[in-house]
């Protein structure tokens, strides 16, 4: 025979002030927990989605990022003929790229932030098939024209379609806006590699990296073996997706450690709150509990009943916390990526499994906070409890 | 005080609740201190920047190099005391995870400009005569258990490539609390000899020491004007503005930390306020008796407030002690990701003050209720 659950639901309603306090405590904790994880995930997802399994990135051997890499024009010529690279109508699909950094004022504060400038080959869209022009057109090779990622357009001043901007020693016209599907490229500005090198007085015989489109995802090994065995070259071949996953590690690690610690402390606080609420619930209802025991409910029933009450409170708290942070989903924010020193826009990414984890986290807090008071409620001798009144 | 026994007795009436409330306070204070410490770590650069120093970078971007000949031209500007130049080395020690900033420095002028970074004279003289010498910050040396005399292999890709070994000739300390002790310094001459042609005779950025901080704006303008319309234009800022440039780019992360902090405090206030309200409600009849035997309303308010303030103080003290013990541990986990976490005395004071405030605020409402309550009604209810 179990104590009817209606009893607990009604008790929760009767003491609504302490219930709300416990719910808010748990909701706050779950909210922070979910928000932090979604931030870390969003950051990682942005970088990971920049890479494609069909592409390979070729950098100088040992380079930690494109910024510290360099591939000479001679090497590019050798790479072009390597096996495993897909070929289009006008030759192999590869783009030797120049990666630079330019200070451009942020729209929000008016202060400069580092924008990644990428000099690309004219056929770059054949290689990065996830990037598409959504406004205007592609730049014409040989002209000082730029195309701008959609997040860069929304984050920095002076990057709208048709505007001109001075970068390096040249004035450029923005002729197109592209959408890279929420990846890191959305925070970049692209132009003709030769002209960008010229504008920044860099030798045009060097690129930072070469991105090639593979004939098939499996062709990577063949390409890597060929290029690394070639004595004329000194390069690393990485699948694009792996390169970008690695770029996200430090920031993701930072957010996870900070967020994890904060959520842990908050969880302890929320368990204290839940304990307090449940202990006072038990104390206030000494008479009721004793009466139920006298009626023949055994102590196990009482424990279950109070545990149910704690779980109810924590479940509602978890749900409220999840709902409260749900509007964050898709919200774009930006920060500086430590590994490239450039500003990167990314979105909170709240997935179903994160919400599920949040509610589960709340329930664990509920059990921890509800168990000791429930046991105390059940272990009080009936006679003493009744006599106290 | 003559009522201390009464207050103490009331405090210990419900031991479990007392422990839990003190615990909530402690937890909130640990969090408060942690968030404050992290926030200050993000903006450390601005806080410790020298007021009498300027940073000169290339106008077209941070990664652009400037000719070494700028040095003498800057030095000629009145108000400039000393100039040193740096390069970003960007090498890897063993693994990418072991990140620390490596600067190629100009040994002749480094100590005149970066006066707060102290190297013992004997170590410094060894460094001067050792082409492959290096000096490490105390924090980085401790992190990898380096001793003076060790050979440190650094893989580099930025300039030329390959792996080089450096001799650790000295360890520097910062004589300003919170100073950056993570840098690794290399000799410019050795670097320049081995650099590819495009990097030879260049500097990544210049650090200028001024005669007086009041001159900062004028000298910065004079430097930029000197190189205006040349092929290597410059952008000169105070050291703190330069650091702020990086901090601002973290913008939203900092806002996020502050938001979390506010959520937590709101929750804490609610929890303690509720606990105090419950404990006063339970004791309505007792407080009524106190008033009936002649205690004034104000005395009753004082009893309630004293109780909540004592809880806040004990909880706050406990929390700060815990934070004091825990923050160095977290700091170790964050090595290489954030500047060192430093718990300052002013922060501890602020935390304790904060606890007091929350304690008083949470006791005030139930206290005023008890002060105003009518003895007859209260006694009848019980």
Boltz contact constraints between the chains, C-beta under 6 A:
constraints:
  - contact:
      token1: [A, 18]
      token2: [B, 274]
      max_distance: 6.0
  - contact:
      token1: [A, 21]
      token2: [B, 270]
      max_distance: 6.0
  - contact:
      token1: [A, 21]
      token2: [B, 271]
      max_distance: 6.0
  - contact:
      token1: [A, 21]
      token2: [B, 274]
      max_distance: 6.0
  - contact:
      token1: [A, 24]
      token2: [B, 267]
      max_distance: 6.0
  - contact:
      token1: [A, 24]
      token2: [B, 270]
      max_distance: 6.0
  - contact:
      token1: [A, 25]
      token2: [B, 267]
      max_distance: 6.0
  - contact:
      token1: [A, 25]
      token2: [B, 271]
      max_distance: 6.0
  - contact:
      token1: [A, 28]
      token2: [B, 263]
      max_distance: 6.0
  - contact:
      token1: [A, 28]
      token2: [B, 267]
      max_distance: 6.0
  - contact:
      token1: [A, 32]
      token2: [B, 260]
      max_distance: 6.0
  - contact:
      token1: [A, 60]
      token2: [B, 157]
      max_distance: 6.0
  - contact:
      token1: [A, 62]
      token2: [B, 155]
      max_distance: 6.0
  - contact:
      token1: [A, 62]
      token2: [B, 157]
      max_distance: 6.0
  - contact:
      token1: [A, 63]
      token2: [B, 157]
      max_distance: 6.0
  - contact:
      token1: [A, 64]
      token2: [B, 96]
      max_distance: 6.0
  - contact:
      token1: [A, 68]
      token2: [B, 90]
      max_distance: 6.0
  - contact:
      token1: [A, 68]
      token2: [B, 157]
      max_distance: 6.0
  - contact:
      token1: [A, 68]
      token2: [B, 158]
      max_distance: 6.0
  - contact:
      token1: [A, 101]
      token2: [B, 61]
      max_distance: 6.0
  - contact:
      token1: [A, 101]
      token2: [B, 62]
      max_distance: 6.0
  - contact:
      token1: [A, 101]
      token2: [B, 63]
      max_distance: 6.0
  - contact:
      token1: [A, 102]
      token2: [B, 61]
      max_distance: 6.0
  - contact:
      token1: [A, 111]
      token2: [B, 248]
      max_distance: 6.0
  - contact:
      token1: [A, 113]
      token2: [B, 249]
      max_distance: 6.0
  - contact:
      token1: [A, 168]
      token2: [B, 60]
      max_distance: 6.0
  - contact:
      token1: [A, 254]
      token2: [B, 337]
      max_distance: 6.0
  - contact:
      token1: [A, 257]
      token2: [B, 333]
      max_distance: 6.0
  - contact:
      token1: [A, 261]
      token2: [B, 330]
      max_distance: 6.0
  - contact:
      token1: [A, 265]
      token2: [B, 27]
      max_distance: 6.0
  - contact:
      token1: [A, 265]
      token2: [B, 30]
      max_distance: 6.0
  - contact:
      token1: [A, 265]
      token2: [B, 31]
      max_distance: 6.0
  - contact:
      token1: [A, 268]
      token2: [B, 27]
      max_distance: 6.0
  - contact:
      token1: [A, 269]
      token2: [B, 24]
      max_distance: 6.0
  - contact:
      token1: [A, 269]
      token2: [B, 27]
      max_distance: 6.0
  - contact:
      token1: [A, 272]
      token2: [B, 20]
      max_distance: 6.0
  - contact:
      token1: [A, 272]
      token2: [B, 23]
      max_distance: 6.0
  - contact:
      token1: [A, 272]
      token2: [B, 24]
      max_distance: 6.0
  - contact:
      token1: [A, 273]
      token2: [B, 271]
      max_distance: 6.0
  - contact:
      token1: [A, 275]
      token2: [B, 20]
      max_distance: 6.0
  - contact:
      token1: [A, 276]
      token2: [B, 20]
      max_distance: 6.0
  - contact:
      token1: [A, 279]
      token2: [B, 16]
      max_distance: 6.0
  - contact:
      token1: [A, 280]
      token2: [B, 278]
      max_distance: 6.0
  - contact:
      token1: [A, 333]
      token2: [B, 252]
      max_distance: 6.0
  - contact:
      token1: [A, 335]
      token2: [B, 250]
      max_distance: 6.0
  - contact:
      token1: [A, 335]
      token2: [B, 253]
      max_distance: 6.0
  - contact:
      token1: [A, 336]
      token2: [B, 249]
      max_distance: 6.0
  - contact:
      token1: [A, 336]
      token2: [B, 250]
      max_distance: 6.0
  - contact:
      token1: [A, 343]
      token2: [B, 249]
      max_distance: 6.0
